[in-house]
Amino acid sequence: MRDTDQLDAEGKTVLLRTDLNLPIEDGEPQKTVRFERYLETIKELSQKGARTVVMAHQGRPARQDFTSLETHAEMLEEELGKDVNFVQTFFGPQLGDAVASMQDGDVTLLENIRFLSEELQNVGAKRHSRDYFVENLAKYFDVYVDDAFSAAHRSHASMVGFTPLLESYAGPVMSNELESCKRVKQEFQSGILVLGGEKPSDIIGMMKHMIEDVEKVLLGGIPGELELNLEGHSLGEKEQWIRDNNFDSSADELEELMREYSDKIIVPEDLRTDSGVYEPGEVPEGEMTWDIGDETKERYCQEIHDADAVVMKGPMGAFEEHPEGSEIVVECIADSDGFTVLGGGHTSSLVQRFGHELDDFDHVSIAGGAFVRYMSGEELAAVQALENQ
C-alpha cells in the first residue's frame, strides 16, 4: 500500500478523502482531535504544492448532525490562514471551473459527500468506480489520497470507488492509525476493556474477539444499561428509549456473552439521573438514566489502576450534559502506569474536553467503527481497496 511519503505532490491535482465529521453543539461543529489530525494532512499537501480538493462527510441523512460543510470550510480557512473555496456541487461547470482555477498549494472543500445517495451504497470498489459521480469526478484529478481511517470500514463510493480509476495513496492519518492499531493488538496481551457509548452493536464484535485475552470488561453507557435491563433491573424511562432506538438489537449476543463470561464482565452498580444516584432496579419510573454513579466510578477506577493495559471505547454516559462518569474514568486511564488506548471519535474528543494531552495515553485513535472492526479482526474495505491498487 503506497503512502503519501512516496507522492511527489507538487503541481498535482489531488482528491483527498478525509473525515471532518465533527460533534455538533448549539448548531456549530466543534474542533476535536480528529479535526486537528486531518487538518495536518491538508496542510502537508498544500505545503508540498498540491492542488488539494477535500472530500468529506458530516453525519447521516435524517440525523441532527447531517448538515452542510460550509461552516467546516470557514474553520479550515481560519486554521490554514488562507482562502478555502467551498463548492456546493459534485458535477458541472461550477466544479470544473473551481478545479481549473486552482494554483499550487490551494485548497478547495466539496459539499457533504453524503448528500449523494450513491455514496451510501455498500458495494465493492469496481462497482462504485462505475457510479456516475465517481466517473465524472475522477476526470478532474491526477491522484486520490484516502486519509479517512475513521470511515475505512465503509465500502462507500468515496472510500473505495476512486482506487480503480486513479493513482491512489494512503494518507498520513490512515498509515499512522493502521500502524498504531497493529501495535495495540500486539501489546494488549492482558488487561481490561472499558466499553460504553451509544450502540451495543458497536462493541459486541470487539468483546467476542478479545474477551478470551482480557481480564475484565467494564461496561458503561447504553451497553451497560442494556445488560442491567436484561438482568431484570428497571431503568425508568431508559428501557423504552433503548427499544425505541433499536439499541436492543444485540441483546441476545450480549446476554450470551454475559452467561459465558460472567466472571469477566462487570456492569454498573449505580446510575445517575436528574434527581440523584440510584442502584439498578430503583430508578424512578419517570426518569432517564444519564451516567454511571459514584460507586461504579470508584470500582472502575480501581480496576483501571490495577490493570497492566486498558483499552477504552465509548463514553460512560451522555457526557455533553452529564460528564462526571466519563471524566473520572478518562482521568484514571490518564493516570495509569499501564499501556493505555482510547478509541473512537467521541472517546478521543474527551481528551481535550477534560483537559488532557494526547501524550497522557499510549495511543488515541480518532476512529470509532473502523477501530472496533480492526480490533474485532475484521478487514477494512478502504484498506483492501488501497492494497489492491
Secondary structure, 3 states (H helix, E strand, C coil): CCEHHHCCCCCCEEEEECCCCCCEECCEECCCHHHHHHHHHHHHHHHCCCEEEEECCCCCCCCCCCCCCHHHHHHHHHHHCCCEEEECCCCHHHHHHHHHCCCCCCEEEECCHHHCHHHHCCCCHHHHHCCHHHHHHHCCCCEEEECCHHHCCCCCHHHHCCCCCCEEEECHHHHHHHHHHHHHHHHCCCCEEEECCCCHHHHHHHHHHHHHHCCEEEECHHHHHHHHHHCCCCCCCHHHHHHHCCCCCCHHHHHHHHHHCCCCEECCCCEECCCCEECCCCCCCCCCCCEECHHHHHHHHHHHHHCCEEEEECCCCCCCCCCHHHHHHHHHHHHCCCEEEEECHHHHHHHHHCCCCHHHCCEEECCCHHHHHHHCCCCCHHHHHHHCC
